[in-house]
Amino acid sequence: MNSNNEELIKRLSFENMIWVAFIIISALDIYGDELIKKNLRYNDKKSLEKANKLFLGIAAFSILIYIYFLLRNYSDYKKYKNKNYEIRLVGSTLILIGSLCLLYFQYNNTRIVDSPSNV
C-alpha cells in the first residue's frame, strides 16, 4: 500500500470515531430534553440548569468537530481545486457558522422552554 492510502485509512478511522461521538452527542441531547421535561413537570430548577450546561457543552464539542471538517475540506479543496470541493468547503463553513450561532444562543438562553432541540 502506498502512503496516500495509509493516510486515507488513518483519516477514515479517525472520522469513524467522530461519528461515534455524534451518536453519543445525540444520546446526550435526548437526555437533556428529558431534563427539560422534568423541569416542566415538577418545576425542578436543578434539572433545567443541568440541561442548559449539557447543551452548552454539546454545542462547544460539536464546534470542535466542525472545525476539523472545515480544515479537512479546506485541505481537500486546495489539493483538488474543483467546484465540488469548493461547494463542500462552503457547506462546512456554513455548518460551523450555524453551530457558533447555536452556541451563542445556548450561552445566552434565558427562557425555560427554549432549547437547542427547538432550533
C-alpha positions as CSV (number, residue, x, y, z in Angstrom):
1,M,0.0,0.0,0.0
2,N,1.3,3.5,-0.8
3,S,1.5,6.3,1.8
4,N,-1.6,8.1,0.4
5,N,-3.7,5.0,1.0
6,E,-2.3,4.7,4.5
7,E,-3.1,8.4,5.2
8,L,-6.6,7.9,3.9
9,I,-7.2,4.8,6.1
10,K,-6.0,6.7,9.2
11,R,-8.2,9.6,8.4
12,L,-11.2,7.4,7.8
13,S,-10.5,5.6,11.1
14,F,-10.4,8.9,12.9
15,E,-13.6,10.0,11.3
16,N,-15.3,6.8,12.4
17,M,-14.6,7.9,16.0
18,I,-16.2,11.3,15.2
19,W,-19.3,9.5,14.0
20,V,-19.4,7.6,17.3
21,A,-19.0,10.9,19.1
22,F,-22.1,12.2,17.2
23,I,-24.1,9.2,18.3
24,I,-23.1,9.9,21.9
25,I,-23.9,13.6,21.5
26,S,-27.4,12.7,20.1
27,A,-28.0,10.5,23.2
28,L,-26.9,13.3,25.5
29,D,-29.2,15.7,23.7
30,I,-32.1,13.3,24.3
31,Y,-31.1,13.1,28.0
32,G,-31.1,17.0,28.1
33,D,-34.6,17.1,26.6
34,E,-35.7,14.7,29.3
35,L,-34.2,17.0,32.0
36,I,-36.2,19.9,30.5
37,K,-39.4,17.8,30.6
38,K,-38.6,17.1,34.3
39,N,-38.3,20.8,34.9
40,L,-41.6,21.5,33.2
41,R,-43.4,18.7,35.0
42,Y,-42.0,19.2,38.5
43,N,-40.6,22.7,38.4
44,D,-37.1,21.2,39.1
45,K,-34.7,24.1,38.5
46,K,-31.7,21.9,39.0
47,S,-32.7,19.8,36.1
48,L,-33.0,22.9,33.9
49,E,-29.6,24.1,34.9
50,K,-28.1,20.7,34.2
51,A,-29.8,20.6,30.8
52,N,-28.5,24.0,29.9
53,K,-25.0,23.1,30.9
54,L,-25.2,19.9,29.0
55,F,-26.5,21.7,25.8
56,L,-23.7,24.3,26.1
57,G,-21.1,21.5,26.3
58,I,-22.6,19.6,23.4
59,A,-22.6,22.8,21.3
60,A,-19.0,23.5,22.2
61,F,-17.8,20.0,21.5
62,S,-19.7,19.9,18.2
63,I,-17.9,23.1,17.1
64,L,-14.6,21.3,17.6
65,I,-15.8,18.6,15.3
66,Y,-17.0,21.0,12.7
67,I,-13.6,22.9,12.8
68,Y,-11.9,19.5,12.0
69,F,-14.2,19.0,9.0
70,L,-13.7,22.6,7.8
71,L,-9.9,22.1,7.9
72,R,-10.1,18.8,6.2
73,N,-12.4,20.2,3.5
74,Y,-10.1,23.2,3.0
75,S,-7.1,20.9,2.6
76,D,-9.0,18.8,0.0
77,Y,-10.1,21.9,-1.8
78,K,-6.5,23.1,-2.0
79,K,-5.4,19.7,-3.3
80,Y,-8.1,19.2,-5.9
81,K,-9.3,22.7,-6.7
82,N,-12.6,21.9,-8.3
83,K,-16.2,23.1,-7.9
84,N,-17.4,20.1,-5.9
85,Y,-14.7,20.6,-3.2
86,E,-15.4,24.3,-3.2
87,I,-19.1,23.6,-2.5
88,R,-18.2,21.1,0.3
89,L,-15.9,23.8,1.8
90,V,-18.7,26.4,1.7
91,G,-21.1,23.9,3.3
92,S,-18.6,23.1,6.1
93,T,-18.2,26.9,6.7
94,L,-21.9,27.4,6.9
95,I,-22.3,24.5,9.3
96,L,-19.6,25.9,11.5
97,I,-21.2,29.4,11.4
98,G,-24.6,27.9,12.3
99,S,-23.1,26.0,15.2
100,L,-21.4,29.1,16.5
101,C,-24.9,30.8,16.4
102,L,-26.3,27.9,18.3
103,L,-23.6,28.1,20.9
104,Y,-24.2,31.9,21.3
105,F,-28.0,31.1,21.7
106,Q,-27.4,28.4,24.3
107,Y,-24.9,30.6,26.2
108,N,-27.4,33.5,26.3
109,N,-30.6,31.4,26.7
110,T,-32.8,32.7,29.5
111,R,-36.2,31.2,28.5
112,I,-37.2,28.0,30.2
113,V,-38.9,26.4,27.1
114,D,-36.1,27.2,24.6
115,S,-33.5,24.5,24.0
116,P,-31.4,23.5,21.0
117,S,-34.0,20.9,20.3
118,N,-36.4,23.7,19.3
119,V,-34.0,25.1,16.7
